[in-house]
Amino acid sequence: MFHQIDPKELDFNPFKEIGDRWMLITAGDSGKANTMTASWGGVGVLWNKNVVTCYVRPQRYTREFIDSHEYFSLSFFPEEYRKQLVYCGRVSGRNEDKMAGSGLTVCHDRMAPYFEEADTVLICKKIYVGEIKPEGILFPELDSANYPSKDYHIIYIGEIAETLKK
């Protein structure tokens, strides 16, 4: 069962949790929602608020849900859920019910959907949306390696509204 904690009590390494173990970014409501696996992001302080930063490519179906809702969630899982995270990163919710197909249990009792199997969940209120611009990338090799299709990420910054821990 989840309990709410202060975000300053988080005891995880964001480099490991986001970069190595990945997370699910989820938005929507009880009528319709979508999720995607992400391994780029950050946790920190901006504008005197505890925030997360997420990066979503413009063609991702989940983007439509993040854009149309005030809140989104980040769910972090134990390693035994790697298969489900691979599935959520590979399958598009446009083509099938990815939420059901993942085998994960969606919870709708907060401002944004999240997953019961997660061990840590951050419920976030959008406070900034922007775009990575090619002219801002200072090293051409970063642009060519990460954006061969020129599909630059949308940047979402969310204030952490709730921090849930098992």
Residue, then its C-alpha position, 0 to 999 in steps of 0.5 A: m500500500f502506498h503512503q504519501i511522503d515529502p519529496k525530500e524523503l526520496d531515497f533513490n538515485p535518479f541516475k539509476e532509477i531513470g537512466d538505468r531502471w526507467m520509468l513510466i510517464t502516464a497521463g489521462d483519466s479513468g475514461k482514457a489514459n496512456t503511458m510510455t517508458a522513459s529513460w531521460g528525465g530529472v528531479g530537482v528544484l526550479w522556481n523554488k519548487n520540487v520538480v521533475t523534467c520529462y522529455v517526450r518526442p512529439q509523435r508519442y501518443t502519450r504526449e496528447f494525454i500530457d498536453s490535455h491534462e493538468y497532471f501526469s505521473l512518473s511510476f518507478f518499478p522494481e527490476e522484476y517489472r522490466k518486461q512490462l516497461v519494455y512492452c510499454g516502450r515498444v507498443s503504441g497506445r494508438n494501436e492497442d490498449k497498452m494499459a491493459g496489455s501491459g499486465l499492470t494495474v492502473c490506479h485512478d485515485r489521484m490527480a493522474p493515473y499511476f500503477e499499483e506495482a510501482d514502488t515509488v510514484l510522483i504525481c506532477k502538475k505541469i508548470y512548463v512546456g517547451e521544445i528542444k531547439p536544434e540551435g540550442i544543441l551546442f555539439p552537432e554530434l549530439d544532434s545527429a546521434n539523438y535526432p536523425s529524424k529531427d523529432y526534437h523532444i517536448i520538455y515537460i516540467g512538473e511540480i511534484a504534487e504528491t510523492l507516493k512510496k510503498 
